[in-house]
């Protein structure tokens, strides 16, 4: 059962004001030094909820700032693991929700960033929810990790009344040694019939909603997204891309 907008807003607001603090890690004998750009990839998962409506409730997820700036997310590379998500305030109608979360991934732990994208759907609310990190409601965890092994199947929470959608969920292994930048693409879609947004950050089984996240020597400046399926259409102002330096 989803929380009320008031409770969700209070919990999200507490997360959105968190600051990134802490000393940089120091290499010791037998320990690999931090990569030049920072040891930790901090993914800030900012989930916003819209108002309750007679037949629907809308959640949307950002990992990078939207083009309008109101739905920013603090995803970065740093010597410090993130303590909590840093998110924008929303636009007055949409506010941070309790599904907001953050996780710091140690880049020295392996060659691959295995980006797990978990997309859920609930018939009662006619609503999608996308998650990518593990530190959120246990029903909606995603298995994103850094490892020397390539993940090929997504690890997602059971969702409770919200059912995972295998066609839109995915695990994408990204070789952290393959280039200077992690280009994190965010593709936001919306269908007015359900008053429903949903986001993708990676390719999935349904190419109509693909996102072009990649590792390259070139920083991407424009998001690469699928066109949608005719009902769910791409929303450019809420989509975006962030080039994260890897060293």
N, C-alpha and C positions, 0 to 999 in steps of 0.2 A: 504494500500500500504506500503510495507516494505521500511525502510530507506536504503540509500546507505551504503556500507561497511565503507566508510570514516566517515560519520556522526555517524554510530553505534559505530565504534571503538573509536571515540573521547568521546562519551557519556559513553561508558563502561569503558574507561581508567580513567575517572574522578571518577567513582564509585570504581574502583579497588584499588585506593590508599588511601581510607578513613581509618582512624584509629578509634579504639574503645576507647572512652574517656568518662569521667563523673564520679561523685562521686557515691559510693555505696548507695542504699536507706537505710534509717534508720527506724526501726519499731517504730510506735507510738501507744499510747493507743487505743485499739479497732482494730488494724491492725495486721494481721498475720505476723510474722517475715519471712524474706526470707528463702527459703529452704537452707540447708547447702552448697549445691554445687553452688548456685546462683539462683537468682529469675527469670531470663529471659532465655528462650530458643531462641537463635538468629539463625534463618534460613537464610543463605546466598544463594540466588538463582543466580548462575552464568550461564548466557546464552551466548554461543559463536556462532558467525556466521562464515561460510566459505565463500570463494569467490563466486561471481556471476558466474554462468556457463550458457551455452546456453539454457539449459532446466531445470535447478534446482537451488535452493538456500538452504543451509543447516544450520539449527540451532541445537545446542545440549546444554543440561542443566546439571549442576552439583550442588549438595548440599554438597558433601564431596570431599576431594582431590582424584583425580584419581591416579592410581598407578604410572603413569609417572610424576606426580608432576606439569606438565605444566598447568593443568586445575584444580587448587586447588580452594576450597571454604572455607570461614572462619567460617562455622557453629560452634557454641559453646554454652556453658552455662555460664552465667555471671550475676553479680549483676547490670549490666548496659544494657539497651536496645540498640540494634545496631542502629547507625545513618545511615549507608550505607553499601552496600555489599563490602566485601573484596574478591577479585578474583585473580587467577593467570593470567599471561600475555597471555596465549595461546602458540601456537607453531609457530607463524609467518604466517601460513595460516588461522588459526582460532583465532579470537580476541573477547574480550568481546563486547556484543551488548547492544542495548537500552532496551532489555527485562530483563536485569540484575536488581535485586532488593533484598531487605532484609527486614525482619520484626522480631521484638522481641515479644515473647509471654510470658505473665506473668503467671508463674506456680502457683501462689497463687490464680488465678482466677477460678480454678475448678479442677476436678479430671481427666478429659480426655483431651489429646491432640488429637483433631480431625484433622487428616492429610488429606487434600483434594488434590488429584492428578488430574490435568486437562490436558488432552492430546488433541491436535488439529491437524488437517490435512488440507493442502491446495493443491488442484489438480494442480493449475498453477505452483507452485514451486516444487511439489512432495516432500513435506517437513512436518515433524512432529515438534511440539513445545510442551514441557511439562512445566507447571508452578505449583507452590505449595503455593505461598504467595500472599497477597492481594495488596501489594504496587508496582504495575507495570502498564503497559498500561491497561486501564479499560477494553479493549476487552478481556484481557487474565488473569483477576484476578482469584485467587483460594481462597476458603473460609476457609482455615486452621485457627483453633482457639483453645483456651483452655476454657473448659466449664464443668459444672457438668452434662451435657447431652451428650449422645452418638449420633453423627451424623451418618446417614446411607445412605445419598445420597449426591453426590458431588455438591458444588456450584461453578460454573464456569462462566466466562465471555462469551459473545456471540460469540467472535472470529472474527466477521466481515466476510471477505472472507475465513478465516480459521475456519473450522467447528469442534466443540467438538466431540470427539469420545467416546460415552458412554461405549463401551466395554472395553476401556483402562483407562477410568477415574474412580475414586473411592473416597470414604470417609472412612478412617480407624480410628476408635476410639481406642486410646492407653491409657491404665490405668496407669497414672503417679505414682500410689501407688503400682504397681505390682512388682517392682524390682528396683535395684540400677542403672540400665543403660538403656538409650534409645539407642538401636542399630539401627542406620540409614543406611539402605542398599541402594546402588545405582547400578542399572543395566543398562548398556549402550548397545544398539543394533545398527547394521548397515546393510544396504542393498546396495550393490554396484550398482544395477540396477537403483536406484533412487539417488545414492550418498547421502543417507539420514541416519543420526543418530537419535535415540530417546531414552529417558531415562524413567525408572520407578523407583519408590521409595517405592511402597506398592503393596499389592495384588490388582488385579482387576478382572473383569469378564472373562478375557482371561488369564488363568493360564500359558500359554506359555511365558508370559512376567512378571510373578510375581516377586516381590522383597520381601525379608524376614524381613523387618523392624519390630522390636519387642521391648518389654520392659522385662528385665530379670535381675537376680542377677549376671549374667555372661557377661562379655564384649565379643562381637563377634569380631573375627579377620579376617574372610573371608566372602565376600559377598555371599548371597544365592540368586540365580537368576534362572528364567526359561530358558529353552534352546533356546527360539525363535521359529519361525514358519517355518524354512527351508530357507526362503528368508532373513528375518532379523535375524542375528546371534549375539550372545553375544560377546562383545569385552572386554576381561578381563582387558586389560591395562587401560581402561577408566572407569571400574567399581570399586567399593570400598565399604568400610563400616567404620563408625566412631561410637565408643562407647562413648556416652555423659553421664557424671555422673549426677545422680539425687539426690544424697545425701546418 
